[in-house]
Amino acid sequence: MDKQHVNSSNIESIGYDAISMILEVKFVNGSLYQYFDINEMTYLSLINASSIGSYLQRNIVKTYRYTKIQ
């Protein structure tokens, strides 16, 4: 999974695998989460949001299954 650094005070990088529909988010505190069943439109909306952290919280964390990896 390719990851890209993002301009966010709380999020270090975001990765996405379109085949497995997994979104991976690494936070600046070192935590790493995977979110499941994320479609490509949601991923694109996230990385293009004016506030990535707010978009993640409002539209992904409260809606999709996730697990903490580290």
Biopython code that builds the backbone (N, CA, C, O; Angstrom):
import numpy as np
from Bio.PDB.StructureBuilder import StructureBuilder

atoms = [
    (1, "MET", "N", (0.849, -1.176, 0.000)),
    (1, "MET", "CA", (0.000, 0.000, 0.000)),
    (1, "MET", "C", (0.895, 1.240, 0.000)),
    (1, "MET", "O", (1.730, 1.415, 0.887)),
    (2, "ASP", "N", (0.713, 2.077, -0.984)),
    (2, "ASP", "CA", (1.444, 3.343, -1.029)),
    (2, "ASP", "C", (0.823, 4.320, -0.045)),
    (2, "ASP", "O", (-0.398, 4.429, 0.066)),
    (3, "LYS", "N", (1.684, 5.021, 0.659)),
    (3, "LYS", "CA", (1.207, 6.027, 1.613)),
    (3, "LYS", "C", (1.688, 7.395, 1.167)),
    (3, "LYS", "O", (2.763, 7.543, 0.587)),
    (4, "GLN", "N", (0.877, 8.371, 1.448)),
    (4, "GLN", "CA", (1.281, 9.739, 1.123)),
    (4, "GLN", "C", (1.165, 10.610, 2.363)),
    (4, "GLN", "O", (0.213, 10.500, 3.134)),
    (5, "HIS", "N", (2.146, 11.468, 2.535)),
    (5, "HIS", "CA", (2.101, 12.426, 3.635)),
    (5, "HIS", "C", (1.028, 13.457, 3.326)),
    (5, "HIS", "O", (0.828, 13.838, 2.173)),
    (6, "VAL", "N", (0.343, 13.901, 4.370)),
    (6, "VAL", "CA", (-0.734, 14.871, 4.199)),
    (6, "VAL", "C", (-0.483, 16.087, 5.079)),
    (6, "VAL", "O", (0.255, 16.022, 6.062)),
    (7, "ASN", "N", (-1.100, 17.175, 4.713)),
    (7, "ASN", "CA", (-0.983, 18.423, 5.457)),
    (7, "ASN", "C", (-2.059, 18.436, 6.536)),
    (7, "ASN", "O", (-3.183, 18.882, 6.304)),
    (8, "SER", "N", (-1.703, 17.944, 7.708)),
    (8, "SER", "CA", (-2.643, 17.851, 8.816)),
    (8, "SER", "C", (-1.864, 17.959, 10.118)),
    (8, "SER", "O", (-0.735, 17.478, 10.209)),
    (9, "SER", "N", (-2.453, 18.580, 11.115)),
    (9, "SER", "CA", (-1.781, 18.695, 12.402)),
    (9, "SER", "C", (-1.838, 17.392, 13.194)),
    (9, "SER", "O", (-1.049, 17.204, 14.121)),
    (10, "ASN", "N", (-2.749, 16.496, 12.850)),
    (10, "ASN", "CA", (-2.949, 15.269, 13.605)),
    (10, "ASN", "C", (-2.615, 13.995, 12.831)),
    (10, "ASN", "O", (-2.357, 12.953, 13.433)),
    (11, "ILE", "N", (-2.618, 14.075, 11.496)),
    (11, "ILE", "CA", (-2.414, 12.897, 10.656)),
    (11, "ILE", "C", (-1.108, 13.037, 9.889)),
    (11, "ILE", "O", (-0.854, 14.051, 9.238)),
    (12, "GLU", "N", (-0.282, 11.995, 9.981)),
    (12, "GLU", "CA", (1.016, 12.012, 9.301)),
    (12, "GLU", "C", (0.905, 11.546, 7.853)),
    (12, "GLU", "O", (1.415, 12.196, 6.941)),
    (13, "SER", "N", (0.226, 10.402, 7.650)),
    (13, "SER", "CA", (0.121, 9.861, 6.299)),
    (13, "SER", "C", (-1.147, 9.037, 6.133)),
    (13, "SER", "O", (-1.761, 8.590, 7.101)),
    (14, "ILE", "N", (-1.517, 8.852, 4.857)),
    (14, "ILE", "CA", (-2.706, 8.090, 4.501)),
    (14, "ILE", "C", (-2.338, 7.152, 3.363)),
    (14, "ILE", "O", (-1.657, 7.539, 2.413)),
    (15, "GLY", "N", (-2.795, 5.925, 3.474)),
    (15, "GLY", "CA", (-2.616, 4.955, 2.404)),
    (15, "GLY", "C", (-3.962, 4.357, 2.036)),
    (15, "GLY", "O", (-4.879, 4.323, 2.857)),
    (16, "TYR", "N", (-4.080, 3.886, 0.805)),
    (16, "TYR", "CA", (-5.350, 3.312, 0.362)),
    (16, "TYR", "C", (-5.084, 2.190, -0.619)),
    (16, "TYR", "O", (-4.254, 2.322, -1.519)),
    (17, "ASP", "N", (-5.792, 1.086, -0.442)),
    (17, "ASP", "CA", (-5.745, -0.041, -1.361)),
    (17, "ASP", "C", (-7.145, -0.230, -1.934)),
    (17, "ASP", "O", (-8.059, -0.665, -1.233)),
    (18, "ALA", "N", (-7.304, 0.101, -3.213)),
    (18, "ALA", "CA", (-8.617, 0.059, -3.857)),
    (18, "ALA", "C", (-9.160, -1.365, -3.977)),
    (18, "ALA", "O", (-10.374, -1.566, -3.941)),
    (19, "ILE", "N", (-8.281, -2.349, -4.118)),
    (19, "ILE", "CA", (-8.744, -3.728, -4.271)),
    (19, "ILE", "C", (-9.347, -4.250, -2.971)),
    (19, "ILE", "O", (-10.438, -4.820, -2.983)),
    (20, "SER", "N", (-8.661, -4.064, -1.866)),
    (20, "SER", "CA", (-9.185, -4.533, -0.574)),
    (20, "SER", "C", (-10.091, -3.503, 0.092)),
    (20, "SER", "O", (-10.761, -3.803, 1.080)),
    (21, "MET", "N", (-10.108, -2.287, -0.454)),
    (21, "MET", "CA", (-10.911, -1.176, 0.073)),
    (21, "MET", "C", (-10.536, -0.844, 1.523)),
    (21, "MET", "O", (-11.392, -0.577, 2.367)),
    (22, "ILE", "N", (-9.213, -0.872, 1.779)),
    (22, "ILE", "CA", (-8.711, -0.549, 3.108)),
    (22, "ILE", "C", (-8.003, 0.801, 3.076)),
    (22, "ILE", "O", (-7.156, 1.064, 2.223)),
    (23, "LEU", "N", (-8.373, 1.633, 4.017)),
    (23, "LEU", "CA", (-7.741, 2.931, 4.227)),
    (23, "LEU", "C", (-6.859, 2.801, 5.450)),
    (23, "LEU", "O", (-7.304, 2.307, 6.486)),
    (24, "GLU", "N", (-5.624, 3.234, 5.345)),
    (24, "GLU", "CA", (-4.703, 3.173, 6.473)),
    (24, "GLU", "C", (-4.309, 4.593, 6.840)),
    (24, "GLU", "O", (-3.880, 5.367, 5.984)),
    (25, "VAL", "N", (-4.453, 4.932, 8.103)),
    (25, "VAL", "CA", (-4.163, 6.281, 8.581)),
    (25, "VAL", "C", (-3.143, 6.205, 9.704)),
    (25, "VAL", "O", (-3.358, 5.534, 10.713)),
    (26, "LYS", "N", (-2.021, 6.908, 9.515)),
    (26, "LYS", "CA", (-1.008, 7.003, 10.561)),
    (26, "LYS", "C", (-1.073, 8.394, 11.159)),
    (26, "LYS", "O", (-0.988, 9.397, 10.450)),
    (27, "PHE", "N", (-1.223, 8.441, 12.469)),
    (27, "PHE", "CA", (-1.328, 9.701, 13.180)),
    (27, "PHE", "C", (0.052, 10.158, 13.647)),
    (27, "PHE", "O", (0.970, 9.345, 13.757)),
    (28, "VAL", "N", (0.203, 11.440, 13.920)),
    (28, "VAL", "CA", (1.494, 11.982, 14.325)),
    (28, "VAL", "C", (1.958, 11.398, 15.656)),
    (28, "VAL", "O", (3.155, 11.423, 15.940)),
    (29, "ASN", "N", (1.066, 10.880, 16.467)),
    (29, "ASN", "CA", (1.454, 10.269, 17.743)),
    (29, "ASN", "C", (1.939, 8.827, 17.568)),
    (29, "ASN", "O", (2.274, 8.165, 18.551)),
    (30, "GLY", "N", (1.980, 8.333, 16.313)),
    (30, "GLY", "CA", (2.473, 6.999, 16.027)),
    (30, "GLY", "C", (1.390, 5.940, 15.880)),
    (30, "GLY", "O", (1.677, 4.831, 15.428)),
    (31, "SER", "N", (0.158, 6.253, 16.247)),
    (31, "SER", "CA", (-0.938, 5.297, 16.105)),
    (31, "SER", "C", (-1.213, 5.029, 14.635)),
    (31, "SER", "O", (-1.110, 5.924, 13.797)),
    (32, "LEU", "N", (-1.564, 3.783, 14.334)),
    (32, "LEU", "CA", (-1.864, 3.376, 12.966)),
    (32, "LEU", "C", (-3.190, 2.633, 12.964)),
    (32, "LEU", "O", (-3.364, 1.661, 13.699)),
    (33, "TYR", "N", (-4.123, 3.090, 12.138)),
    (33, "TYR", "CA", (-5.448, 2.488, 12.057)),
    (33, "TYR", "C", (-5.741, 2.058, 10.633)),
    (33, "TYR", "O", (-5.276, 2.676, 9.675)),
    (34, "GLN", "N", (-6.526, 0.978, 10.503)),
    (34, "GLN", "CA", (-7.057, 0.565, 9.213)),
    (34, "GLN", "C", (-8.574, 0.665, 9.274)),
    (34, "GLN", "O", (-9.209, 0.224, 10.232)),
    (35, "TYR", "N", (-9.132, 1.253, 8.233)),
    (35, "TYR", "CA", (-10.581, 1.408, 8.093)),
    (35, "TYR", "C", (-11.021, 0.551, 6.909)),
    (35, "TYR", "O", (-10.365, 0.540, 5.867)),
    (36, "PHE", "N", (-12.131, -0.164, 7.070)),
    (36, "PHE", "CA", (-12.541, -1.166, 6.097)),
    (36, "PHE", "C", (-13.743, -0.733, 5.263)),
    (36, "PHE", "O", (-14.574, 0.064, 5.700)),
    (37, "ASP", "N", (-13.810, -1.284, 4.045)),
    (37, "ASP", "CA", (-14.920, -1.046, 3.110)),
    (37, "ASP", "C", (-15.019, 0.408, 2.670)),
    (37, "ASP", "O", (-16.116, 0.930, 2.471)),
    (38, "ILE", "N", (-13.884, 1.052, 2.521)),
    (38, "ILE", "CA", (-13.825, 2.455, 2.089)),
    (38, "ILE", "C", (-13.785, 2.492, 0.560)),
    (38, "ILE", "O", (-12.852, 1.978, -0.056)),
    (39, "ASN", "N", (-14.793, 3.096, -0.039)),
    (39, "ASN", "CA", (-14.772, 3.181, -1.508)),
    (39, "ASN", "C", (-13.832, 4.307, -1.955)),
    (39, "ASN", "O", (-13.451, 5.173, -1.168)),
    (40, "GLU", "N", (-13.477, 4.268, -3.223)),
    (40, "GLU", "CA", (-12.492, 5.212, -3.740)),
    (40, "GLU", "C", (-12.970, 6.664, -3.654)),
    (40, "GLU", "O", (-12.164, 7.569, -3.434)),
    (41, "MET", "N", (-14.255, 6.888, -3.824)),
    (41, "MET", "CA", (-14.798, 8.254, -3.736)),
    (41, "MET", "C", (-14.608, 8.823, -2.324)),
    (41, "MET", "O", (-14.273, 9.997, -2.165)),
    (42, "THR", "N", (-14.820, 8.001, -1.319)),
    (42, "THR", "CA", (-14.620, 8.444, 0.063)),
    (42, "THR", "C", (-13.158, 8.757, 0.317)),
    (42, "THR", "O", (-12.838, 9.756, 0.960)),
    (43, "TYR", "N", (-12.267, 7.909, -0.186)),
    (43, "TYR", "CA", (-10.828, 8.152, -0.052)),
    (43, "TYR", "C", (-10.433, 9.469, -0.720)),
    (43, "TYR", "O", (-9.719, 10.278, -0.127)),
    (44, "LEU", "N", (-10.892, 9.682, -1.939)),
    (44, "LEU", "CA", (-10.562, 10.916, -2.653)),
    (44, "LEU", "C", (-11.114, 12.142, -1.944)),
    (44, "LEU", "O", (-10.455, 13.181, -1.883)),
    (45, "SER", "N", (-12.318, 12.022, -1.412)),
    (45, "SER", "CA", (-12.901, 13.130, -0.651)),
    (45, "SER", "C", (-12.061, 13.434, 0.583)),
    (45, "SER", "O", (-11.875, 14.596, 0.944)),
    (46, "LEU", "N", (-11.555, 12.385, 1.228)),
    (46, "LEU", "CA", (-10.716, 12.572, 2.419)),
    (46, "LEU", "C", (-9.440, 13.324, 2.084)),
    (46, "LEU", "O", (-9.130, 14.329, 2.724)),
    (47, "ILE", "N", (-8.696, 12.856, 1.093)),
    (47, "ILE", "CA", (-7.403, 13.495, 0.823)),
    (47, "ILE", "C", (-7.546, 14.886, 0.209)),
    (47, "ILE", "O", (-6.593, 15.665, 0.212)),
    (48, "ASN", "N", (-8.729, 15.200, -0.316)),
    (48, "ASN", "CA", (-8.962, 16.531, -0.883)),
    (48, "ASN", "C", (-9.723, 17.465, 0.053)),
    (48, "ASN", "O", (-10.035, 18.598, -0.316)),
    (49, "ALA", "N", (-10.018, 16.998, 1.251)),
    (49, "ALA", "CA", (-10.784, 17.814, 2.202)),
    (49, "ALA", "C", (-9.942, 18.981, 2.705)),
    (49, "ALA", "O", (-8.721, 18.873, 2.821)),
    (50, "SER", "N", (-10.599, 20.089, 3.000)),
    (50, "SER", "CA", (-9.873, 21.243, 3.540)),
    (50, "SER", "C", (-9.326, 20.936, 4.932)),
    (50, "SER", "O", (-8.291, 21.479, 5.320)),
    (51, "SER", "N", (-10.005, 20.076, 5.684)),
    (51, "SER", "CA", (-9.512, 19.598, 6.977)),
    (51, "SER", "C", (-9.622, 18.076, 6.975)),
    (51, "SER", "O", (-10.703, 17.517, 7.156)),
    (52, "ILE", "N", (-8.494, 17.426, 6.770)),
    (52, "ILE", "CA", (-8.486, 15.969, 6.671)),
    (52, "ILE", "C", (-8.931, 15.331, 7.989)),
    (52, "ILE", "O", (-9.703, 14.373, 7.982)),
    (53, "GLY", "N", (-8.456, 15.850, 9.105)),
    (53, "GLY", "CA", (-8.840, 15.306, 10.409)),
    (53, "GLY", "C", (-10.326, 15.416, 10.672)),
    (53, "GLY", "O", (-10.938, 14.473, 11.172)),
    (54, "SER", "N", (-10.911, 16.542, 10.346)),
    (54, "SER", "CA", (-12.352, 16.728, 10.539)),
    (54, "SER", "C", (-13.145, 15.807, 9.629)),
    (54, "SER", "O", (-14.135, 15.210, 10.054)),
    (55, "TYR", "N", (-12.717, 15.689, 8.380)),
    (55, "TYR", "CA", (-13.415, 14.799, 7.442)),
    (55, "TYR", "C", (-13.343, 13.355, 7.936)),
    (55, "TYR", "O", (-14.342, 12.636, 7.909)),
    (56, "LEU", "N", (-12.166, 12.935, 8.383)),
    (56, "LEU", "CA", (-11.994, 11.582, 8.892)),
    (56, "LEU", "C", (-12.954, 11.327, 10.051)),
    (56, "LEU", "O", (-13.643, 10.308, 10.078)),
    (57, "GLN", "N", (-12.997, 12.233, 10.986)),
    (57, "GLN", "CA", (-13.853, 12.066, 12.167)),
    (57, "GLN", "C", (-15.336, 12.056, 11.804)),
    (57, "GLN", "O", (-16.079, 11.202, 12.287)),
    (58, "ARG", "N", (-15.772, 12.976, 10.973)),
    (58, "ARG", "CA", (-17.196, 13.107, 10.630)),
    (58, "ARG", "C", (-17.698, 12.009, 9.709)),
    (58, "ARG", "O", (-18.819, 11.528, 9.873)),
    (59, "ASN", "N", (-16.881, 11.605, 8.740)),
    (59, "ASN", "CA", (-17.392, 10.746, 7.668)),
    (59, "ASN", "C", (-16.842, 9.322, 7.640)),
    (59, "ASN", "O", (-17.373, 8.473, 6.924)),
    (60, "ILE", "N", (-15.807, 9.055, 8.393)),
    (60, "ILE", "CA", (-15.206, 7.719, 8.331)),
    (60, "ILE", "C", (-15.232, 7.034, 9.693)),
    (60, "ILE", "O", (-15.746, 5.922, 9.808)),
    (61, "VAL", "N", (-14.696, 7.666, 10.714)),
    (61, "VAL", "CA", (-14.615, 7.035, 12.044)),
    (61, "VAL", "C", (-15.996, 6.637, 12.555)),
    (61, "VAL", "O", (-16.161, 5.558, 13.123)),
    (62, "LYS", "N", (-16.961, 7.480, 12.361)),
    (62, "LYS", "CA", (-18.306, 7.219, 12.891)),
    (62, "LYS", "C", (-19.133, 6.281, 12.014)),
    (62, "LYS", "O", (-20.229, 5.877, 12.403)),
    (63, "THR", "N", (-18.616, 5.930, 10.828)),
    (63, "THR", "CA", (-19.402, 5.165, 9.861)),
    (63, "THR", "C", (-18.828, 3.783, 9.560)),
    (63, "THR", "O", (-19.583, 2.822, 9.409)),
    (64, "TYR", "N", (-17.520, 3.674, 9.472)),
    (64, "TYR", "CA", (-16.885, 2.441, 8.988)),
    (64, "TYR", "C", (-16.210, 1.661, 10.119)),
    (64, "TYR", "O", (-15.804, 2.224, 11.136)),
    (65, "ARG", "N", (-16.104, 0.350, 9.905)),
    (65, "ARG", "CA", (-15.365, -0.505, 10.845)),
    (65, "ARG", "C", (-13.886, -0.159, 10.759)),
    (65, "ARG", "O", (-13.388, 0.211, 9.695)),
    (66, "TYR", "N", (-13.189, -0.280, 11.880)),
    (66, "TYR", "CA", (-11.755, -0.019, 11.883)),
    (66, "TYR", "C", (-11.065, -0.831, 12.974)),
    (66, "TYR", "O", (-11.708, -1.357, 13.883)),
    (67, "THR", "N", (-9.770, -0.918, 12.864)),
    (67, "THR", "CA", (-8.964, -1.576, 13.886)),
    (67, "THR", "C", (-7.663, -0.806, 14.073)),
    (67, "THR", "O", (-7.126, -0.225, 13.130)),
    (68, "LYS", "N", (-7.174, -0.812, 15.288)),
    (68, "LYS", "CA", (-5.884, -0.172, 15.579)),
    (68, "LYS", "C", (-4.789, -1.199, 15.348)),
    (68, "LYS", "O", (-4.825, -2.287, 15.923)),
    (69, "ILE", "N", (-3.823, -0.863, 14.515)),
    (69, "ILE", "CA", (-2.712, -1.743, 14.181)),
    (69, "ILE", "C", (-1.553, -1.545, 15.160)),
    (69, "ILE", "O", (-0.933, -2.510, 15.608)),
    (70, "GLN", "N", (-1.275, -0.292, 15.481)),
    (70, "GLN", "CA", (-0.227, 0.022, 16.463)),
    (70, "GLN", "C", (-0.512, 1.328, 17.148)),
    (70, "GLN", "O", (0.259, 1.756, 18.006)),
]
sb = StructureBuilder()
sb.init_structure("model")
sb.init_model(0)
sb.init_chain("A")
sb.init_seg("    ")
for serial, (resi, resn, name, xyz) in enumerate(atoms, 1):
    if name == "N":
        sb.init_residue(resn, " ", resi, " ")
    sb.init_atom(name, np.array(xyz, "f"), 0.0, 1.0, " ", f" {name:<3s}", serial, name[0])
structure = sb.get_structure()
